Amino acid sequence: MTKQYRSEALAAAHEAALGLAEAGVMSKRTLRAFDEMCLKPAEEDRRFVTSPAFRLGDANIRTAFVLSAPGRAECIEQRPAAGQTGITLKTALPIFHRAEPGIFPSLRLDDYKLVNAWGEVEYKRTLRKRTEAKDAEILDATNICRLARCLQDVDAIVALGHKAQLAVAKAWSAGTLFTGDHPSLQRLNRAYSSRAATPCKRRVDRTLQWAQFVVESKRHG
């Protein structure tokens, strides 16, 4: 199949990268980053392919949620914000919508762009035996390039957790920014207290407290 490039300049950059890879100077991982940057996707009506680290959402909604790294649930479902992270965000969306209906027009999580600060799956049973990337890996030029492309048409971002905020600060600069803790149960249980009667109600209570904190973090870049 003939390669389709985004521009003549990117075609030249990709050919140079291929030469470096064939000479053993460039790693396969770095070459994949050049592929993402330079080549058009197979589906012309989609800018990127859905993966554990990226979901396009509704192109008319210019708001993105940026998380840390895809884990086991994301790997299984082949989408970001799977498992408990997705449940937390879905519970919080009505709070976001009531506070900022222009930025959060939909109550469906999948209508928003979902991106991970790190593109590779990480969980304890993988070879790296970790759940997140290192800061230096997050800030690596190829990773920041990937993230910048994902966020290039976004007007508002919700950056959740240290890794997401670190990456967004480097890859994106203009627009409305919301920040907050990563929406994992472990983090919410540590950061927010609740006296609700049942574990389920306490979980919802903590999620709503967290959502209100995120709303109040709003600032303009």
N, C-alpha and C positions, 0 to 999 in steps of 0.2 A: 504493500500500500504506500502511495506517495505521501511523504510528510507534508503537512499543511502548517505553515508558520504564521505567527501573528504579525510579523513585519519583516522586511528585508534585513534590517539590522539584527533582529533576533535570530534570523536564519543563519547569518554569519557567525553570531555568538554560539549558536548550537553546533554548527559544523566544527568550530574551534574546540568546543568542549568534547565532541566526539573524538577528535584527534588526540586530545590529552588523555582521554579514557583508554583509547587503544594503545597509547604509549605507556600506560600504567601509572601516569602521573596523577590522574583524577580518580577518586573513588566512585563506585557505583551509586552510592547515596547522593553524592554531589551531582552526578550526571542526571539522576532522577529529578533533582531540583531544577536543573536546566531544562529538562523535558517539560516540566510543569510550566515553567516561565515562558518558554519559546514556542511550544507546539500548541496548535488549536486542538480542543477536545474532539473526540469522535462525533459526539452529538452537537450539531451546530446550534441547536436551540438552547443549550446549557453551557454556561461558562466553565463550570467545573463538574467533575464527576463526584457523586455522593460517595462518602467513605466514612470510616470510623471517626475521622477528624473534621469532616466538613459536610454541611447540608445547606443547599442553596436557599430554600425557602421561597416565599412569594417575592418576585422581583419588584413588585410595587411597594413593598415595605422595606425601608432603608435603615432598619435597626438590626444589630447583630448582638448575640450573646457569645462572649469569648470565655472559654473554660480552660482547664489546665492541659491534661493529656487524656486521650481515650484509654479506657480500661477494658476489663474482661467483658462487661455488659455491652460496651460499644463495639468490641470486636465481634461478638456474637450477632448483634443486630445490624452491624455495618452502618452505624449512624452515631453522631455525637448525642450527648445528653440522654443516654439510655439509663435504665435502672432507676435508682433512687434520685440521682441528679435530675432526671426528667420529671419525676414525681414532684420534687421540690419546686422546680420552675413552673410546672403547670398549676400548682397550688398558689404560687405567688403572682401569676399573671393577672388575675382580677385586681390585685392591689396596684400593680403597675398601670393597668388600663385605666382605673379610676383616677389615679394621680396624673397621668400623662397620656391621655387618649390619642393625641397626635403622634406620639412616639411609639406607643404600644396600641395600635388600632385593633388588633386581633386577640382573641382569647385562645387561639390555637398555637401551641408552641412551634409546630412545624411550619407556620407561616413566616417565622423569623429565620434569618441566617444564623446558623450555629457553627462555631469554629472552635477548634482547640489550639491553644498557644503552641503546643508541640504536636507534630503530625504522626508520631509513631505510637503504637499501642504499648502501654506500660501497666503491668500488674505483677504481684509478687511471684507468680508461678512462671513468669517468662524468664529468659536467660539472664536478664539484667536484674531480676529480683527487686524491682522498685515500682513505685506508683507514679512518679513524676520524673521529668528531665532535670538536669542541672541548669542553673542560671546561665552558665556559659553556653550550653547547648541551645537554650531558648534564644539567646542573643546572637547566635551564629548567623552569618550573613545569608546563608541559603534558607534557613528557617524564617528569618525576618522577611525575606523576599517572598516566600510562600504566603505568609500571613498578610503582608501588604497587598498582595494581589487579591486575596480573599476579601479584604476590607476596602477595596478601592472605591466602591460605589455606596459606601455606608455613611449615613449622617449622624447616627447615634450608636453607642456601644455600651453594653453592660459587661464590664470586665470583672470576673469573679475569681478571687484568690490571688495570691502573690504572683504566681507564674503568669497568669493572664494579664495582670496589670503591668508587669515588667515587659511583656511582649508588646502590648498595645502602646505603651509609652514610646517604644522604638519604631513600631510599624505604622502608626496612625497618629495624626496630629490635629485635624480640624473637625470639630463637631461637638456633640453633646456626649459627655461621659458620665456613666454611673459606675460605682465600684462597690464591692462588698466581699464578705467571706465566701470561700468556695461552698456551694450548697450541699455538702456531704452531711449525713446525719451526725457523724462524729464531730465535725466542726460546729454545727448548729447546737448540739448538746453541750459543748464546752462554752460557747459564746453567749447563749441565751438561756434564761431560767424560766420555768413555768410551774404553776401550782394546779394545773388542770387535773381532773379526776382520773383520767386513764392515759396510758402511754400514747394511744392514737391522738387524743386531744392535745396532749403535751407536745407531740411532734408538730401538729398543725399550728399550735400557738407559737412555737419557736420559729416555724417557717414564716408566719405572718409578721412577727417581730423583725426577722431578718429582711423580709421584703420591704418593710417600712424604712429600715435603715438604708437599704439600697436606693430607694426613691429619694431620700433626704440627702444622699451623697451627690446629687446632680451638680455638674459644673460644665462650663463651656471651654473647649480647647481652642 
